[in-house]
Amino acid sequence: MKALLAALLLTAAPVSAQHLSPVETARIDTIVTESLARTGVPSASIAVVRDGRIVLAKAYGKQSETIRQPRADAKYPIASISKQFTAAAVLLLRDQGKLSLDDTVSKYIPGISGGDVITIRQLLSHTSGLQDYWPQDYSFAAMRNPVTPQDIVDRWAKKPLDFAPGTQWQYSNTGYVVAGMIVEKVAGMPLLDFLKAHVFTPLGIAPVDQDLATGPGYPQGYQRFALGPVRPEPPAAHGWLFAAGELAMSASDLARWDIARINRTVLPAADWTEQETPVKLTNGTTNGYGLGVTAGEQFGHRFVEHSGEAVGFLSQNTVFPDDKAAVVVLVNGDFSDAFSSIAARIAETILPPSPTQRAEAASTDKARRVYAMLRSGTLDRTLMTADSDGYFTATALADYKATLGPLGEPRGFDLVRAPRLRGGFVNRTYRAVFADRTLNIVTYAEPGETGRYEQFLVMPSQ
């Protein structure tokens, strides 16, 4: 998610309340169509939430060999985005007094390695130590045959733990299969039926088991070997995703769930907060993962997100609770970053600039002005500290002018990673793009918008 949000430009367009302007809609159309054309991904279905309501739901491209026109209501597998629903089911059962997140696994499911130590909370936060049964980004041979949750447990959850529960973070689909089994045992019904009764029906959405989301009317998954042709990809056999990623739904359906998160409905407000609170390891650290979602902040925008990968499909769901906005992107190709890059660029389009973004935009403009001076062999030395002023000797300025001047004005000049503090200065790295090369500009500046530069170095990029 950090890479996704780092792609947000610092000059986001102003928000028009409760709708998209024609310019914004056209920009989103261009973002999606250009990404599909560039990557070869056959189709994308998107939903955009602004000011707490769906303002755009649209499908693009080829959804299958039989669907003639792309349909915004088509249900794509959302894969691991489903994990937040499994976690929600556990929280609801906890609210009903039927379990505790600190219960151990062995209380409900026998025979699992470390089951007398692993808690339900650790299953949901990927800190259980149970080995992941599907780390690959492709379907391995065993996935051609149907399985049950118990089959997965017997093969993977009875191996020695990868680490002591709570001491490390490691993504584990296995842990979510176990969590789903616990839900079904405690609720006395299938996980999907429990979610329909308590979440989906109240929200007016109708997901299906992704194992059943095949054939006419459903999107086809596609694969690509290296840069070869795009080919239809057979789905995994029944049972492989279960509580770790079994749901298929439309982008609008997922957006309705996102609106519930923004408004704190369907679940008690405390449950939403608990899901979004990063779980800490025994050493007190966290990577931002809570109970089925990652939470954090980038460039002044708080986000809650999760991505998903099924055979032939990729998905991204990102909610910006404080901005009352969300972006859903579902694609039917599992071979590029189209899903995440589309989501990042749509977010760039719809989010209002935060104070942090406005400050960084000003810093970027200032850096670009200094670069323009250097390529012309001049420098406003009031912008430099004593150390930096001493660095830019007559020889240095002459070399800058001789080598940068012929390149002309850069096509792009952008911040490429979030600022960080070092040695009492703010470190920023910019990238200047030209027709035949790219340059990095690495700066250190005194804190504050008008801070003087301790360093302003231009160097070639790989």
C-alpha positions as CSV (number, residue, x, y, z in Angstrom):
1,M,0.0,0.0,0.0
2,K,2.9,2.4,0.7
3,A,4.0,2.0,-2.9
4,L,0.4,2.6,-4.1
5,L,0.0,5.8,-2.1
6,A,3.4,7.1,-2.9
7,A,2.2,7.3,-6.5
8,L,-0.3,10.0,-5.5
9,L,0.7,13.3,-7.1
10,L,1.1,16.3,-4.8
11,T,-1.3,18.5,-6.9
12,A,-4.5,16.6,-6.5
13,A,-7.6,18.2,-8.1
14,P,-10.1,20.1,-5.8
15,V,-13.1,18.1,-4.8
16,S,-16.5,18.9,-6.1
17,A,-19.0,17.9,-3.4
18,Q,-20.9,14.7,-4.0
19,H,-20.1,14.2,-7.7
20,L,-17.3,14.0,-10.2
21,S,-16.8,16.8,-12.7
22,P,-16.8,16.0,-16.4
23,V,-13.0,16.7,-16.4
24,E,-12.5,14.2,-13.5
25,T,-14.7,11.6,-15.2
26,A,-12.8,11.9,-18.4
27,R,-9.5,11.7,-16.5
28,I,-10.5,8.5,-14.8
29,D,-11.6,7.0,-18.2
30,T,-8.2,7.9,-19.6
31,I,-6.4,6.4,-16.6
32,V,-8.2,3.0,-17.0
33,T,-8.2,2.7,-20.7
34,E,-4.5,3.7,-21.0
35,S,-3.5,1.2,-18.3
36,L,-5.4,-1.7,-19.9
37,A,-3.9,-0.9,-23.3
38,R,-0.4,-0.6,-21.8
39,T,-0.5,-3.8,-19.7
40,G,-2.7,-6.0,-21.9
41,V,-5.1,-6.6,-18.9
42,P,-8.5,-7.4,-20.6
43,S,-10.9,-5.5,-18.4
44,A,-11.4,-3.4,-15.2
45,S,-14.4,-2.6,-13.1
46,I,-14.2,0.3,-10.8
47,A,-16.3,2.2,-8.2
48,V,-15.5,5.6,-6.7
49,V,-16.9,6.9,-3.5
50,R,-16.8,10.6,-2.7
51,D,-18.4,12.4,0.2
52,G,-19.8,9.0,1.4
53,R,-21.7,8.0,-1.8
54,I,-20.9,6.2,-5.0
55,V,-20.3,8.7,-7.7
56,L,-19.0,6.4,-10.4
57,A,-19.3,2.7,-11.2
58,K,-18.1,1.7,-14.6
59,A,-16.6,-1.3,-16.4
60,Y,-14.1,-1.2,-19.2
61,G,-12.7,-3.7,-21.8
62,K,-13.2,-7.4,-22.3
63,Q,-14.7,-9.2,-19.3
64,S,-14.9,-12.7,-21.0
65,E,-15.1,-14.5,-24.3
66,T,-18.9,-14.3,-24.2
67,I,-19.8,-10.9,-22.5
68,R,-20.3,-8.5,-25.4
69,Q,-20.3,-5.2,-23.5
70,P,-18.6,-4.6,-20.2
71,R,-21.0,-4.6,-17.3
72,A,-20.5,-2.6,-14.1
73,D,-22.6,-5.1,-12.1
74,A,-20.4,-8.1,-13.1
75,K,-19.1,-10.0,-10.1
76,Y,-15.3,-10.4,-10.0
77,P,-13.5,-12.6,-7.4
78,I,-12.1,-10.2,-4.8
79,A,-9.9,-12.8,-3.2
80,S,-8.1,-11.6,-0.1
81,I,-10.2,-8.5,0.2
82,S,-12.6,-11.1,1.6
83,K,-10.5,-11.4,4.8
84,Q,-12.0,-8.3,6.3
85,F,-15.4,-9.9,6.0
86,T,-14.2,-13.0,7.8
87,A,-12.7,-10.8,10.5
88,A,-16.1,-8.9,10.7
89,A,-17.9,-12.2,11.3
90,V,-15.5,-13.0,14.2
91,L,-16.1,-9.6,15.7
92,L,-19.9,-10.0,15.4
93,L,-19.7,-13.4,17.1
94,R,-17.6,-11.8,19.9
95,D,-20.3,-9.1,20.3
96,Q,-22.9,-11.8,20.7
97,G,-20.8,-13.3,23.5
98,K,-20.1,-16.5,21.7
99,L,-16.3,-16.2,21.5
100,S,-13.3,-14.0,22.5
101,L,-10.6,-12.9,20.2
102,D,-8.2,-14.1,22.9
103,D,-9.6,-17.6,22.9
104,T,-7.0,-20.2,21.7
105,V,-7.6,-22.1,18.5
106,S,-7.7,-25.5,20.3
107,K,-10.9,-24.5,22.0
108,Y,-12.7,-24.8,18.7
109,I,-10.5,-26.8,16.2
110,P,-8.3,-29.7,17.5
111,G,-5.0,-30.9,16.1
112,I,-3.5,-27.6,14.8
113,S,0.1,-26.9,15.6
114,G,0.4,-24.5,18.4
115,G,-3.4,-24.5,18.8
116,D,-3.2,-24.3,22.6
117,V,-1.2,-21.0,22.2
118,I,-2.4,-19.3,19.0
119,T,-5.3,-16.9,19.6
120,I,-8.1,-16.0,17.2
121,R,-6.7,-12.5,17.1
122,Q,-3.4,-13.8,15.9
123,L,-5.1,-15.7,13.1
124,L,-6.8,-12.5,11.9
125,S,-3.6,-10.4,12.2
126,H,-1.2,-12.9,10.4
127,T,0.9,-13.3,13.6
128,S,0.0,-17.0,14.3
129,G,3.1,-18.7,12.8
130,L,0.9,-21.0,10.7
131,Q,2.5,-21.7,7.4
132,D,0.8,-20.1,4.4
133,Y,-0.6,-22.6,2.0
134,W,-0.6,-20.3,-1.0
135,P,2.4,-18.0,-1.2
136,Q,2.7,-18.4,-4.9
137,D,1.3,-15.9,-7.5
138,Y,0.0,-18.8,-9.6
139,S,-2.1,-21.9,-9.1
140,F,0.1,-24.8,-8.2
141,A,-0.6,-28.4,-9.3
142,A,-2.7,-29.4,-6.2
143,M,-5.2,-26.6,-6.9
144,R,-6.5,-28.5,-9.9
145,N,-8.3,-30.8,-7.4
146,P,-11.1,-29.7,-5.0
147,V,-10.4,-29.4,-1.3
148,T,-12.2,-28.8,2.0
149,P,-11.0,-26.5,4.7
150,Q,-10.1,-29.5,6.8
151,D,-7.9,-30.8,3.9
152,I,-6.0,-27.5,4.0
153,V,-5.6,-27.7,7.8
154,D,-4.4,-31.3,7.6
155,R,-1.7,-30.5,5.0
156,W,-0.5,-27.1,6.2
157,A,-1.8,-26.3,9.7
158,K,-0.3,-29.4,11.3
159,K,3.3,-28.5,10.2
160,P,5.7,-27.0,12.7
161,L,5.0,-23.3,13.2
162,D,7.2,-20.9,11.3
163,F,7.7,-18.8,14.5
164,A,6.3,-18.5,18.0
165,P,2.8,-16.9,17.9
166,G,2.8,-13.2,18.2
167,T,6.6,-12.7,17.6
168,Q,6.5,-12.1,13.8
169,W,4.2,-11.0,11.0
170,Q,3.8,-13.3,8.0
171,Y,0.9,-13.4,5.7
172,S,-1.0,-16.7,6.1
173,N,-4.1,-17.7,4.2
174,T,-4.0,-20.8,6.4
175,G,-4.8,-18.8,9.4
176,Y,-7.9,-17.4,7.8
177,V,-9.1,-20.8,6.8
178,V,-8.9,-21.8,10.5
179,A,-10.7,-18.6,11.4
180,G,-13.5,-19.4,9.0
181,M,-13.8,-22.9,10.4
182,I,-14.2,-21.3,13.9
183,V,-16.9,-19.0,12.6
184,E,-18.9,-21.9,11.1
185,K,-18.5,-24.0,14.3
186,V,-19.6,-21.2,16.6
187,A,-22.3,-19.8,14.4
188,G,-23.7,-23.2,13.4
189,M,-24.0,-22.2,9.7
190,P,-21.8,-21.6,6.7
191,L,-19.6,-18.5,6.8
192,L,-21.2,-17.0,3.7
193,D,-24.7,-17.5,5.2
194,F,-23.7,-15.8,8.4
195,L,-22.3,-12.8,6.5
196,K,-25.4,-12.6,4.3
197,A,-27.6,-12.4,7.4
198,H,-25.6,-9.9,9.4
199,V,-23.7,-7.9,6.7
200,F,-24.6,-8.3,3.1
201,T,-28.4,-8.3,3.3
202,P,-28.5,-5.2,5.5
203,L,-26.3,-3.5,3.0
204,G,-28.3,-4.6,0.0
205,I,-25.4,-6.4,-1.7
206,A,-25.4,-10.0,-2.9
207,P,-21.9,-11.6,-3.2
208,V,-21.5,-15.1,-4.3
209,D,-18.9,-17.8,-3.6
210,Q,-16.2,-17.2,-6.2
211,D,-16.2,-21.0,-6.9
212,L,-19.7,-20.4,-8.4
213,A,-18.8,-17.2,-10.2
214,T,-17.8,-18.9,-13.5
215,G,-19.4,-19.4,-16.9
216,P,-21.7,-17.1,-18.9
217,G,-22.3,-13.8,-17.2
218,Y,-19.2,-13.8,-15.1
219,P,-15.8,-12.3,-15.9
220,Q,-13.1,-14.8,-17.2
221,G,-9.7,-14.7,-15.6
222,Y,-6.7,-14.3,-17.8
223,Q,-3.0,-15.0,-17.5
224,R,0.2,-14.1,-19.4
225,F,3.6,-15.8,-19.5
226,A,6.2,-13.1,-19.5
227,L,5.3,-10.9,-22.5
228,G,3.5,-13.6,-24.3
229,P,-0.1,-13.6,-25.5
230,V,-3.0,-13.0,-23.0
231,R,-4.7,-16.4,-22.5
232,P,-7.8,-17.5,-20.5
233,E,-6.8,-19.1,-17.3
234,P,-8.8,-21.9,-15.7
235,P,-9.9,-21.2,-12.1
236,A,-8.7,-23.2,-9.2
237,A,-10.8,-26.1,-8.2
238,H,-13.5,-25.6,-5.5
239,G,-12.6,-24.9,-1.9
240,W,-9.2,-23.4,-2.2
241,L,-10.0,-19.9,-1.0
242,F,-12.8,-20.3,1.6
243,A,-12.5,-17.7,4.4
244,A,-9.2,-16.5,3.0
245,G,-10.8,-15.2,-0.1
246,E,-14.0,-16.9,-1.3
247,L,-16.1,-13.9,-2.2
248,A,-17.0,-12.5,-5.7
249,M,-18.9,-9.2,-5.9
250,S,-19.2,-6.2,-8.1
251,A,-17.2,-3.0,-7.5
252,S,-20.3,-1.2,-6.4
253,D,-21.1,-3.9,-3.8
254,L,-17.6,-3.5,-2.3
255,A,-18.1,0.3,-2.4
256,R,-21.3,-0.1,-0.3
257,W,-19.2,-1.9,2.3
258,D,-16.7,0.9,2.2
259,I,-19.4,3.4,2.8
260,A,-20.5,1.4,5.8
261,R,-16.9,1.6,7.1
262,I,-16.9,5.4,6.5
263,N,-20.2,5.9,8.3
264,R,-19.6,3.2,11.0
265,T,-22.8,1.3,10.2
266,V,-23.7,-2.4,10.1
267,L,-21.0,-3.2,12.7
268,P,-20.7,-1.3,16.0
269,A,-18.3,1.6,15.7
270,A,-15.9,-0.1,18.2
271,D,-15.6,-3.1,15.9
272,W,-14.6,-0.9,12.9
273,T,-12.0,0.8,15.1
274,E,-10.7,-2.5,16.4
275,Q,-10.4,-3.9,12.9
276,E,-8.4,-0.9,11.7
277,T,-6.1,-0.8,14.7
278,P,-2.7,-2.3,13.9
279,V,-1.8,-5.4,16.0
280,K,1.5,-5.2,17.8
281,L,4.0,-8.0,18.0
282,T,5.4,-9.1,21.4
283,N,8.3,-6.6,20.9
284,G,5.9,-3.7,20.5
285,T,6.3,-3.2,16.7
286,T,3.7,-3.3,14.0
287,N,3.6,-3.2,10.2
288,G,0.1,-1.6,10.2
289,Y,-2.0,-4.7,9.7
290,G,-5.0,-4.9,11.9
291,L,-7.8,-7.6,11.6
292,G,-8.1,-8.2,7.9
293,V,-7.0,-4.7,6.7
294,T,-3.9,-2.6,6.6
295,A,-4.2,0.9,8.1
296,G,-1.9,3.9,7.8
297,E,-1.3,7.4,6.6
298,Q,0.5,8.8,3.5
299,F,0.8,12.4,2.5
300,G,-1.8,13.4,5.1
301,H,-4.5,11.0,4.1
302,R,-5.4,8.2,6.4
303,F,-6.2,5.0,4.6
304,V,-7.6,1.5,5.2
305,E,-6.9,-1.0,2.5
306,H,-6.4,-4.5,1.2
307,S,-5.6,-6.1,-2.1
308,G,-6.6,-9.5,-3.5
309,E,-5.3,-12.1,-5.9
310,A,-7.3,-15.0,-7.3
311,V,-6.4,-17.2,-10.2
312,G,-6.7,-14.8,-13.2
313,F,-7.8,-11.8,-11.1
314,L,-6.4,-8.9,-9.1
315,S,-8.2,-6.3,-7.0
316,Q,-7.5,-3.3,-4.8
317,N,-9.9,-1.7,-2.3
318,T,-8.7,1.5,-0.5
319,V,-10.8,3.6,1.8
320,F,-9.9,7.1,3.0
321,P,-12.2,7.5,6.0
322,D,-11.4,11.1,6.9
323,D,-12.0,12.2,3.3
324,K,-15.2,10.0,3.1
325,A,-13.8,8.5,-0.1
326,A,-12.9,5.1,-1.5
327,V,-11.6,3.5,-4.7
328,V,-12.4,0.0,-5.8
329,V,-10.6,-1.6,-8.8
330,L,-11.2,-5.1,-10.0
331,V,-9.3,-6.6,-13.0
332,N,-9.4,-9.9,-14.8
333,G,-5.7,-10.4,-15.4
334,D,-3.2,-11.6,-12.8
335,F,0.0,-10.5,-14.6
336,S,0.5,-6.7,-14.0
337,D,0.2,-3.9,-11.6
338,A,-2.7,-2.3,-13.5
339,F,-5.0,-2.8,-10.5
340,S,-2.9,-0.9,-8.1
341,S,-1.7,1.8,-10.5
342,I,-5.3,2.5,-11.6
343,A,-6.3,2.8,-7.9
344,A,-3.5,5.1,-7.1
345,R,-4.2,7.4,-10.0
346,I,-7.9,7.5,-9.4
347,A,-7.2,8.4,-5.7
348,E,-4.9,11.2,-7.0
349,T,-7.8,12.5,-9.0
350,I,-10.5,12.5,-6.4
351,L,-8.8,13.3,-3.1
352,P,-8.5,16.9,-1.9
353,P,-4.9,18.0,-1.3
354,S,-4.0,17.7,2.3
355,P,-1.9,20.4,4.1
356,T,1.1,18.0,3.8
357,Q,0.5,17.6,0.1
358,R,0.3,21.4,-0.4
359,A,3.5,21.9,1.5
360,E,5.3,19.2,-0.5
361,A,4.0,20.7,-3.7
362,A,5.5,24.0,-2.7
363,S,8.8,22.2,-1.9
364,T,8.8,20.5,-5.3
365,D,8.2,23.8,-7.1
366,K,11.1,25.3,-5.2
367,A,13.4,22.4,-6.0
368,R,12.4,22.7,-9.7
369,R,13.3,26.4,-9.7
370,V,16.7,25.7,-8.2
371,Y,17.3,23.0,-10.8
372,A,16.5,25.5,-13.5
373,M,19.1,27.9,-12.1
374,L,21.8,25.2,-12.0
375,R,21.2,24.2,-15.6
376,S,21.7,27.8,-16.6
377,G,24.8,28.1,-14.4
378,T,23.3,30.5,-11.9
379,L,22.3,30.1,-8.2
380,D,20.5,32.1,-5.6
381,R,22.9,31.5,-2.7
382,T,20.4,32.8,-0.2
383,L,18.7,29.5,-0.7
384,M,21.8,27.6,0.5
385,T,23.3,26.9,3.9
386,A,27.0,27.8,4.3
387,D,28.0,24.2,3.6
388,S,26.0,24.0,0.4
389,D,27.1,27.5,-0.7
390,G,30.7,26.3,-0.4
391,Y,30.0,23.1,-2.4
392,F,28.8,25.1,-5.4
393,T,32.1,26.5,-6.6
394,A,32.6,28.1,-9.9
395,T,33.8,24.7,-11.3
396,A,30.7,23.0,-10.0
397,L,28.4,25.5,-11.5
398,A,30.2,25.4,-14.8
399,D,29.8,21.6,-14.9
400,Y,26.2,21.7,-14.0
401,K,25.5,24.2,-16.8
402,A,27.6,22.3,-19.4
403,T,25.9,18.9,-18.7
404,L,22.3,19.9,-17.7
405,G,21.8,22.8,-20.1
406,P,21.7,20.7,-23.3
407,L,19.0,18.5,-21.8
408,G,16.5,21.4,-21.8
409,E,13.4,21.6,-19.6
410,P,12.5,18.2,-18.0
411,R,9.2,16.6,-19.1
412,G,8.5,15.7,-15.5
413,F,9.9,16.7,-12.1
414,D,8.3,14.8,-9.2
415,L,8.9,13.7,-5.6
416,V,9.5,10.0,-5.7
417,R,9.4,9.0,-2.0
418,A,8.0,10.5,1.1
419,P,10.3,13.0,3.0
420,R,12.3,11.7,5.9
421,L,14.4,13.3,8.6
422,R,18.1,12.8,8.8
423,G,20.8,14.8,10.6
424,G,18.4,17.6,11.5
425,F,17.4,18.1,7.8
426,V,14.5,16.9,5.6
427,N,15.7,14.5,2.9
428,R,13.8,14.5,-0.4
429,T,14.5,12.7,-3.6
430,Y,13.1,14.0,-6.9
431,R,13.1,12.5,-10.4
432,A,13.6,14.7,-13.5
433,V,12.5,12.9,-16.7
434,F,13.8,13.7,-20.2
435,A,13.3,12.2,-23.6
436,D,16.4,9.9,-23.3
437,R,17.3,9.8,-19.7
438,T,16.2,10.2,-16.1
439,L,18.0,12.1,-13.3
440,N,17.7,11.9,-9.6
441,I,17.9,15.1,-7.4
442,V,18.7,14.3,-3.8
443,T,18.2,17.2,-1.4
444,Y,18.6,17.9,2.3
445,A,16.9,21.1,3.5
446,E,16.3,22.8,6.8
447,P,12.8,22.0,8.1
448,G,10.0,24.3,6.9
449,E,8.8,25.4,3.5
450,T,11.5,28.1,3.1
451,G,14.3,26.0,4.6
452,R,17.7,26.5,3.0
453,Y,19.3,23.6,1.2
454,E,22.2,21.8,2.9
455,Q,22.4,19.6,-0.2
456,F,21.2,19.8,-3.8
457,L,22.8,17.0,-5.8
458,V,21.9,16.0,-9.4
459,M,23.0,12.5,-10.5
460,P,22.1,10.0,-13.2
461,S,19.4,7.4,-12.5
462,Q,19.6,3.7,-13.5
